[in-house]
């Protein structure tokens, strides 16, 4: 994970998102990206390998 990713918070996979809620999580991530709240830590990463960094980092 990139230095400063999530400003010291645990990685997203530690949030234990239930499979039935994965669509909601995806929508919230897309909204955060388009609002500029987070950005991709590696724009060239495959979709399943994407990590997000808050704008503050």
PDB file with SEQRES, HELIX, SHEET and CRYST1 records, atoms N, CA, C and O in Angstrom:
SEQRES   1 A   57  UNK UNK UNK UNK UNK UNK UNK UNK UNK UNK UNK UNK UNK          
SEQRES   2 A   57  UNK UNK UNK UNK UNK UNK UNK UNK UNK UNK UNK UNK UNK          
SEQRES   3 A   57  UNK UNK UNK UNK UNK UNK UNK UNK UNK UNK UNK UNK UNK          
SEQRES   4 A   57  UNK UNK UNK UNK UNK UNK UNK UNK UNK UNK UNK UNK UNK          
SEQRES   5 A   57  UNK UNK UNK UNK UNK                                          
HELIX    1 AA1 UNK A    5  UNK A    8  5                                   4    
HELIX    2 AA2 UNK A   12  UNK A   15  5                                   4    
HELIX    3 AA3 UNK A   19  UNK A   21  5                                   3    
HELIX    4 AA4 UNK A   22  UNK A   35  1                                  14    
HELIX    5 AA5 UNK A   47  UNK A   49  5                                   3    
SHEET    1 AA1 2 UNK A  38  UNK A  40  0                                        
SHEET    2 AA1 2 UNK A  52  UNK A  54 -1                                        
CRYST1    1.000    1.000    1.000  90.00  90.00  90.00 P 1           1          
ATOM      1  N   UNK A   1       0.842  -1.174   0.000  1.00  0.00           N  
ATOM      2  CA  UNK A   1       0.000   0.000   0.000  1.00  0.00           C  
ATOM      3  C   UNK A   1       0.885   1.234   0.000  1.00  0.00           C  
ATOM      4  O   UNK A   1       1.956   1.237   0.607  1.00  0.00           O  
ATOM      5  N   UNK A   2       0.451   2.255  -0.662  1.00  0.00           N  
ATOM      6  CA  UNK A   2       1.241   3.464  -0.810  1.00  0.00           C  
ATOM      7  C   UNK A   2       1.409   4.180   0.526  1.00  0.00           C  
ATOM      8  O   UNK A   2       0.558   4.098   1.411  1.00  0.00           O  
ATOM      9  N   UNK A   3       2.524   4.877   0.642  1.00  0.00           N  
ATOM     10  CA  UNK A   3       2.805   5.663   1.843  1.00  0.00           C  
ATOM     11  C   UNK A   3       1.691   6.679   2.042  1.00  0.00           C  
ATOM     12  O   UNK A   3       1.337   7.395   1.106  1.00  0.00           O  
ATOM     13  N   UNK A   4       1.142   6.753   3.227  1.00  0.00           N  
ATOM     14  CA  UNK A   4       0.098   7.719   3.515  1.00  0.00           C  
ATOM     15  C   UNK A   4      -1.288   7.301   3.070  1.00  0.00           C  
ATOM     16  O   UNK A   4      -2.240   8.069   3.211  1.00  0.00           O  
ATOM     17  N   UNK A   5      -1.417   6.092   2.535  1.00  0.00           N  
ATOM     18  CA  UNK A   5      -2.728   5.652   2.080  1.00  0.00           C  
ATOM     19  C   UNK A   5      -3.695   5.634   3.247  1.00  0.00           C  
ATOM     20  O   UNK A   5      -3.394   5.081   4.305  1.00  0.00           O  
ATOM     21  N   UNK A   6      -4.833   6.227   3.058  1.00  0.00           N  
ATOM     22  CA  UNK A   6      -5.915   6.290   4.025  1.00  0.00           C  
ATOM     23  C   UNK A   6      -5.554   7.041   5.300  1.00  0.00           C  
ATOM     24  O   UNK A   6      -6.229   6.864   6.314  1.00  0.00           O  
ATOM     25  N   UNK A   7      -4.527   7.865   5.290  1.00  0.00           N  
ATOM     26  CA  UNK A   7      -4.134   8.704   6.429  1.00  0.00           C  
ATOM     27  C   UNK A   7      -4.034   7.922   7.736  1.00  0.00           C  
ATOM     28  O   UNK A   7      -4.509   8.387   8.772  1.00  0.00           O  
ATOM     29  N   UNK A   8      -3.423   6.747   7.698  1.00  0.00           N  
ATOM     30  CA  UNK A   8      -3.198   5.956   8.893  1.00  0.00           C  
ATOM     31  C   UNK A   8      -4.364   5.094   9.310  1.00  0.00           C  
ATOM     32  O   UNK A   8      -4.288   4.425  10.341  1.00  0.00           O  
ATOM     33  N   UNK A   9      -5.435   5.086   8.552  1.00  0.00           N  
ATOM     34  CA  UNK A   9      -6.582   4.238   8.877  1.00  0.00           C  
ATOM     35  C   UNK A   9      -6.343   2.834   8.328  1.00  0.00           C  
ATOM     36  O   UNK A   9      -5.490   2.656   7.458  1.00  0.00           O  
ATOM     37  N   UNK A  10      -7.073   1.839   8.815  1.00  0.00           N  
ATOM     38  CA  UNK A  10      -6.866   0.474   8.321  1.00  0.00           C  
ATOM     39  C   UNK A  10      -7.233   0.354   6.845  1.00  0.00           C  
ATOM     40  O   UNK A  10      -8.055   1.124   6.348  1.00  0.00           O  
ATOM     41  N   UNK A  11      -6.631  -0.608   6.138  1.00  0.00           N  
ATOM     42  CA  UNK A  11      -6.949  -0.795   4.720  1.00  0.00           C  
ATOM     43  C   UNK A  11      -8.410  -1.191   4.534  1.00  0.00           C  
ATOM     44  O   UNK A  11      -9.011  -1.771   5.439  1.00  0.00           O  
ATOM     45  N   UNK A  12      -8.998  -0.880   3.351  1.00  0.00           N  
ATOM     46  CA  UNK A  12     -10.421  -1.133   3.114  1.00  0.00           C  
ATOM     47  C   UNK A  12     -10.834  -2.590   3.315  1.00  0.00           C  
ATOM     48  O   UNK A  12     -11.961  -2.846   3.740  1.00  0.00           O  
ATOM     49  N   UNK A  13      -9.955  -3.554   3.022  1.00  0.00           N  
ATOM     50  CA  UNK A  13     -10.344  -4.947   3.154  1.00  0.00           C  
ATOM     51  C   UNK A  13     -10.539  -5.342   4.615  1.00  0.00           C  
ATOM     52  O   UNK A  13     -11.085  -6.412   4.883  1.00  0.00           O  
ATOM     53  N   UNK A  14     -10.117  -4.526   5.555  1.00  0.00           N  
ATOM     54  CA  UNK A  14     -10.312  -4.846   6.969  1.00  0.00           C  
ATOM     55  C   UNK A  14     -11.675  -4.378   7.474  1.00  0.00           C  
ATOM     56  O   UNK A  14     -11.995  -4.579   8.645  1.00  0.00           O  
ATOM     57  N   UNK A  15     -12.481  -3.761   6.617  1.00  0.00           N  
ATOM     58  CA  UNK A  15     -13.800  -3.285   7.018  1.00  0.00           C  
ATOM     59  C   UNK A  15     -14.862  -4.366   6.960  1.00  0.00           C  
ATOM     60  O   UNK A  15     -16.001  -4.132   7.366  1.00  0.00           O  
ATOM     61  N   UNK A  16     -14.514  -5.551   6.463  1.00  0.00           N  
ATOM     62  CA  UNK A  16     -15.439  -6.688   6.418  1.00  0.00           C  
ATOM     63  C   UNK A  16     -16.769  -6.348   5.764  1.00  0.00           C  
ATOM     64  O   UNK A  16     -17.826  -6.591   6.345  1.00  0.00           O  
ATOM     65  N   UNK A  17     -16.728  -5.788   4.562  1.00  0.00           N  
ATOM     66  CA  UNK A  17     -17.945  -5.455   3.831  1.00  0.00           C  
ATOM     67  C   UNK A  17     -18.571  -6.748   3.338  1.00  0.00           C  
ATOM     68  O   UNK A  17     -17.921  -7.543   2.659  1.00  0.00           O  
ATOM     69  N   UNK A  18     -19.825  -6.955   3.680  1.00  0.00           N  
ATOM     70  CA  UNK A  18     -20.543  -8.152   3.266  1.00  0.00           C  
ATOM     71  C   UNK A  18     -20.723  -8.152   1.750  1.00  0.00           C  
ATOM     72  O   UNK A  18     -20.865  -7.094   1.137  1.00  0.00           O  
ATOM     73  N   UNK A  19     -20.717  -9.325   1.157  1.00  0.00           N  
ATOM     74  CA  UNK A  19     -20.838  -9.466  -0.298  1.00  0.00           C  
ATOM     75  C   UNK A  19     -22.098  -8.791  -0.823  1.00  0.00           C  
ATOM     76  O   UNK A  19     -22.077  -8.195  -1.900  1.00  0.00           O  
ATOM     77  N   UNK A  20     -23.183  -8.878  -0.080  1.00  0.00           N  
ATOM     78  CA  UNK A  20     -24.437  -8.272  -0.545  1.00  0.00           C  
ATOM     79  C   UNK A  20     -24.368  -6.742  -0.549  1.00  0.00           C  
ATOM     80  O   UNK A  20     -25.221  -6.094  -1.155  1.00  0.00           O  
ATOM     81  N   UNK A  21     -23.375  -6.159   0.112  1.00  0.00           N  
ATOM     82  CA  UNK A  21     -23.219  -4.705   0.148  1.00  0.00           C  
ATOM     83  C   UNK A  21     -22.106  -4.205  -0.764  1.00  0.00           C  
ATOM     84  O   UNK A  21     -21.785  -3.017  -0.741  1.00  0.00           O  
ATOM     85  N   UNK A  22     -21.514  -5.082  -1.562  1.00  0.00           N  
ATOM     86  CA  UNK A  22     -20.384  -4.676  -2.391  1.00  0.00           C  
ATOM     87  C   UNK A  22     -20.780  -3.648  -3.449  1.00  0.00           C  
ATOM     88  O   UNK A  22     -19.970  -2.790  -3.799  1.00  0.00           O  
ATOM     89  N   UNK A  23     -21.998  -3.717  -3.959  1.00  0.00           N  
ATOM     90  CA  UNK A  23     -22.446  -2.729  -4.949  1.00  0.00           C  
ATOM     91  C   UNK A  23     -22.517  -1.342  -4.319  1.00  0.00           C  
ATOM     92  O   UNK A  23     -22.153  -0.355  -4.959  1.00  0.00           O  
ATOM     93  N   UNK A  24     -22.972  -1.257  -3.095  1.00  0.00           N  
ATOM     94  CA  UNK A  24     -23.035   0.026  -2.394  1.00  0.00           C  
ATOM     95  C   UNK A  24     -21.638   0.574  -2.159  1.00  0.00           C  
ATOM     96  O   UNK A  24     -21.398   1.768  -2.336  1.00  0.00           O  
ATOM     97  N   UNK A  25     -20.709  -0.301  -1.757  1.00  0.00           N  
ATOM     98  CA  UNK A  25     -19.330   0.129  -1.539  1.00  0.00           C  
ATOM     99  C   UNK A  25     -18.719   0.649  -2.831  1.00  0.00           C  
ATOM    100  O   UNK A  25     -18.035   1.672  -2.825  1.00  0.00           O  
ATOM    101  N   UNK A  26     -18.959  -0.045  -3.941  1.00  0.00           N  
ATOM    102  CA  UNK A  26     -18.434   0.395  -5.239  1.00  0.00           C  
ATOM    103  C   UNK A  26     -18.991   1.754  -5.630  1.00  0.00           C  
ATOM    104  O   UNK A  26     -18.262   2.608  -6.133  1.00  0.00           O  
ATOM    105  N   UNK A  27     -20.286   1.953  -5.400  1.00  0.00           N  
ATOM    106  CA  UNK A  27     -20.911   3.236  -5.734  1.00  0.00           C  
ATOM    107  C   UNK A  27     -20.313   4.360  -4.894  1.00  0.00           C  
ATOM    108  O   UNK A  27     -20.049   5.446  -5.411  1.00  0.00           O  
ATOM    109  N   UNK A  28     -20.098   4.109  -3.609  1.00  0.00           N  
ATOM    110  CA  UNK A  28     -19.530   5.140  -2.735  1.00  0.00           C  
ATOM    111  C   UNK A  28     -18.096   5.480  -3.139  1.00  0.00           C  
ATOM    112  O   UNK A  28     -17.697   6.644  -3.082  1.00  0.00           O  
ATOM    113  N   UNK A  29     -17.327   4.486  -3.543  1.00  0.00           N  
ATOM    114  CA  UNK A  29     -15.957   4.735  -4.005  1.00  0.00           C  
ATOM    115  C   UNK A  29     -15.981   5.578  -5.272  1.00  0.00           C  
ATOM    116  O   UNK A  29     -15.208   6.528  -5.396  1.00  0.00           O  
ATOM    117  N   UNK A  30     -16.862   5.243  -6.219  1.00  0.00           N  
ATOM    118  CA  UNK A  30     -16.972   6.024  -7.460  1.00  0.00           C  
ATOM    119  C   UNK A  30     -17.374   7.473  -7.166  1.00  0.00           C  
ATOM    120  O   UNK A  30     -16.850   8.407  -7.773  1.00  0.00           O  
ATOM    121  N   UNK A  31     -18.308   7.647  -6.229  1.00  0.00           N  
ATOM    122  CA  UNK A  31     -18.720   9.007  -5.858  1.00  0.00           C  
ATOM    123  C   UNK A  31     -17.572   9.775  -5.220  1.00  0.00           C  
ATOM    124  O   UNK A  31     -17.390  10.960  -5.498  1.00  0.00           O  
ATOM    125  N   UNK A  32     -16.799   9.115  -4.370  1.00  0.00           N  
ATOM    126  CA  UNK A  32     -15.659   9.773  -3.728  1.00  0.00           C  
ATOM    127  C   UNK A  32     -14.601  10.154  -4.756  1.00  0.00           C  
ATOM    128  O   UNK A  32     -13.994  11.220  -4.656  1.00  0.00           O  
ATOM    129  N   UNK A  33     -14.374   9.285  -5.749  1.00  0.00           N  
ATOM    130  CA  UNK A  33     -13.417   9.593  -6.816  1.00  0.00           C  
ATOM    131  C   UNK A  33     -13.872  10.802  -7.623  1.00  0.00           C  
ATOM    132  O   UNK A  33     -13.087  11.717  -7.872  1.00  0.00           O  
ATOM    133  N   UNK A  34     -15.131  10.807  -8.028  1.00  0.00           N  
ATOM    134  CA  UNK A  34     -15.611  11.913  -8.864  1.00  0.00           C  
ATOM    135  C   UNK A  34     -15.715  13.219  -8.083  1.00  0.00           C  
ATOM    136  O   UNK A  34     -15.623  14.294  -8.674  1.00  0.00           O  
ATOM    137  N   UNK A  35     -15.905  13.147  -6.767  1.00  0.00           N  
ATOM    138  CA  UNK A  35     -15.948  14.353  -5.938  1.00  0.00           C  
ATOM    139  C   UNK A  35     -14.551  14.855  -5.586  1.00  0.00           C  
ATOM    140  O   UNK A  35     -14.396  15.963  -5.071  1.00  0.00           O  
ATOM    141  N   UNK A  36     -13.526  14.031  -5.867  1.00  0.00           N  
ATOM    142  CA  UNK A  36     -12.160  14.445  -5.579  1.00  0.00           C  
ATOM    143  C   UNK A  36     -11.737  14.212  -4.139  1.00  0.00           C  
ATOM    144  O   UNK A  36     -10.703  14.723  -3.711  1.00  0.00           O  
ATOM    145  N   UNK A  37     -12.515  13.454  -3.387  1.00  0.00           N  
ATOM    146  CA  UNK A  37     -12.191  13.185  -1.986  1.00  0.00           C  
ATOM    147  C   UNK A  37     -11.040  12.186  -1.890  1.00  0.00           C  
ATOM    148  O   UNK A  37     -10.200  12.291  -0.996  1.00  0.00           O  
ATOM    149  N   UNK A  38     -10.997  11.219  -2.805  1.00  0.00           N  
ATOM    150  CA  UNK A  38      -9.916  10.236  -2.870  1.00  0.00           C  
ATOM    151  C   UNK A  38      -9.380  10.196  -4.290  1.00  0.00           C  
ATOM    152  O   UNK A  38     -10.021  10.673  -5.227  1.00  0.00           O  
ATOM    153  N   UNK A  39      -8.191   9.617  -4.433  1.00  0.00           N  
ATOM    154  CA  UNK A  39      -7.610   9.415  -5.756  1.00  0.00           C  
ATOM    155  C   UNK A  39      -6.964   8.040  -5.781  1.00  0.00           C  
ATOM    156  O   UNK A  39      -6.712   7.450  -4.730  1.00  0.00           O  
ATOM    157  N   UNK A  40      -6.697   7.531  -6.970  1.00  0.00           N  
ATOM    158  CA  UNK A  40      -6.029   6.247  -7.106  1.00  0.00           C  
ATOM    159  C   UNK A  40      -4.563   6.396  -6.722  1.00  0.00           C  
ATOM    160  O   UNK A  40      -3.899   7.345  -7.139  1.00  0.00           O  
ATOM    161  N   UNK A  41      -4.060   5.455  -5.926  1.00  0.00           N  
ATOM    162  CA  UNK A  41      -2.640   5.516  -5.580  1.00  0.00           C  
ATOM    163  C   UNK A  41      -1.783   5.107  -6.770  1.00  0.00           C  
ATOM    164  O   UNK A  41      -0.650   5.570  -6.901  1.00  0.00           O  
ATOM    165  N   UNK A  42      -2.312   4.234  -7.652  1.00  0.00           N  
ATOM    166  CA  UNK A  42      -1.615   3.828  -8.875  1.00  0.00           C  
ATOM    167  C   UNK A  42      -2.630   3.778 -10.004  1.00  0.00           C  
ATOM    168  O   UNK A  42      -3.376   2.804 -10.109  1.00  0.00           O  
ATOM    169  N   UNK A  43      -2.681   4.797 -10.851  1.00  0.00           N  
ATOM    170  CA  UNK A  43      -3.666   4.845 -11.933  1.00  0.00           C  
ATOM    171  C   UNK A  43      -3.543   3.686 -12.934  1.00  0.00           C  
ATOM    172  O   UNK A  43      -4.492   3.405 -13.666  1.00  0.00           O  
ATOM    173  N   UNK A  44      -2.400   3.022 -12.971  1.00  0.00           N  
ATOM    174  CA  UNK A  44      -2.200   1.923 -13.915  1.00  0.00           C  
ATOM    175  C   UNK A  44      -2.558   0.557 -13.333  1.00  0.00           C  
ATOM    176  O   UNK A  44      -2.426  -0.454 -14.022  1.00  0.00           O  
ATOM    177  N   UNK A  45      -2.999   0.507 -12.098  1.00  0.00           N  
ATOM    178  CA  UNK A  45      -3.323  -0.760 -11.443  1.00  0.00           C  
ATOM    179  C   UNK A  45      -4.601  -1.356 -12.028  1.00  0.00           C  
ATOM    180  O   UNK A  45      -5.514  -0.638 -12.437  1.00  0.00           O  
ATOM    181  N   UNK A  46      -4.640  -2.686 -12.057  1.00  0.00           N  
ATOM    182  CA  UNK A  46      -5.839  -3.396 -12.501  1.00  0.00           C  
ATOM    183  C   UNK A  46      -6.976  -3.105 -11.517  1.00  0.00           C  
ATOM    184  O   UNK A  46      -6.719  -2.832 -10.345  1.00  0.00           O  
ATOM    185  N   UNK A  47      -8.229  -3.160 -11.981  1.00  0.00           N  
ATOM    186  CA  UNK A  47      -9.351  -2.819 -11.104  1.00  0.00           C  
ATOM    187  C   UNK A  47      -9.363  -3.556  -9.763  1.00  0.00           C  
ATOM    188  O   UNK A  47      -9.684  -2.949  -8.742  1.00  0.00           O  
ATOM    189  N   UNK A  48      -9.026  -4.828  -9.738  1.00  0.00           N  
ATOM    190  CA  UNK A  48      -9.045  -5.567  -8.470  1.00  0.00           C  
ATOM    191  C   UNK A  48      -7.868  -5.228  -7.570  1.00  0.00           C  
ATOM    192  O   UNK A  48      -7.872  -5.584  -6.392  1.00  0.00           O  
ATOM    193  N   UNK A  49      -6.872  -4.554  -8.099  1.00  0.00           N  
ATOM    194  CA  UNK A  49      -5.683  -4.210  -7.320  1.00  0.00           C  
ATOM    195  C   UNK A  49      -5.644  -2.735  -6.932  1.00  0.00           C  
ATOM    196  O   UNK A  49      -4.647  -2.271  -6.378  1.00  0.00           O  
ATOM    197  N   UNK A  50      -6.700  -2.002  -7.211  1.00  0.00           N  
ATOM    198  CA  UNK A  50      -6.714  -0.564  -6.943  1.00  0.00           C  
ATOM    199  C   UNK A  50      -6.712  -0.265  -5.459  1.00  0.00           C  
ATOM    200  O   UNK A  50      -7.361  -0.942  -4.661  1.00  0.00           O  
ATOM    201  N   UNK A  51      -5.969   0.761  -5.115  1.00  0.00           N  
ATOM    202  CA  UNK A  51      -5.919   1.289  -3.760  1.00  0.00           C  
ATOM    203  C   UNK A  51      -6.188   2.782  -3.869  1.00  0.00           C  
ATOM    204  O   UNK A  51      -5.835   3.415  -4.863  1.00  0.00           O  
ATOM    205  N   UNK A  52      -6.808   3.331  -2.850  1.00  0.00           N  
ATOM    206  CA  UNK A  52      -7.219   4.732  -2.876  1.00  0.00           C  
ATOM    207  C   UNK A  52      -6.509   5.521  -1.780  1.00  0.00           C  
ATOM    208  O   UNK A  52      -6.277   5.024  -0.678  1.00  0.00           O  
ATOM    209  N   UNK A  53      -6.177   6.745  -2.110  1.00  0.00           N  
ATOM    210  CA  UNK A  53      -5.473   7.634  -1.196  1.00  0.00           C  
ATOM    211  C   UNK A  53      -6.342   8.877  -1.029  1.00  0.00           C  
ATOM    212  O   UNK A  53      -6.844   9.416  -2.015  1.00  0.00           O  
ATOM    213  N   UNK A  54      -6.523   9.334   0.200  1.00  0.00           N  
ATOM    214  CA  UNK A  54      -7.312  10.551   0.393  1.00  0.00           C  
ATOM    215  C   UNK A  54      -6.593  11.762  -0.207  1.00  0.00           C  
ATOM    216  O   UNK A  54      -5.369  11.781  -0.338  1.00  0.00           O  
ATOM    217  N   UNK A  55      -7.377  12.749  -0.561  1.00  0.00           N  
ATOM    218  CA  UNK A  55      -6.816  13.953  -1.171  1.00  0.00           C  
ATOM    219  C   UNK A  55      -5.800  14.623  -0.265  1.00  0.00           C  
ATOM    220  O   UNK A  55      -4.891  15.296  -0.750  1.00  0.00           O  
ATOM    221  N   UNK A  56      -5.936  14.451   1.040  1.00  0.00           N  
ATOM    222  CA  UNK A  56      -5.033  15.091   2.001  1.00  0.00           C  
ATOM    223  C   UNK A  56      -3.627  14.515   1.956  1.00  0.00           C  
ATOM    224  O   UNK A  56      -2.691  15.146   2.447  1.00  0.00           O  
ATOM    225  N   UNK A  57      -3.454  13.326   1.378  1.00  0.00           N  
ATOM    226  CA  UNK A  57      -2.119  12.675   1.373  1.00  0.00           C  
ATOM    227  C   UNK A  57      -1.298  13.141   0.199  1.00  0.00           C  
ATOM    228  O   UNK A  57      -0.158  12.706   0.031  1.00  0.00           O  
TER     229      UNK A  57                                                      
END                                                                             
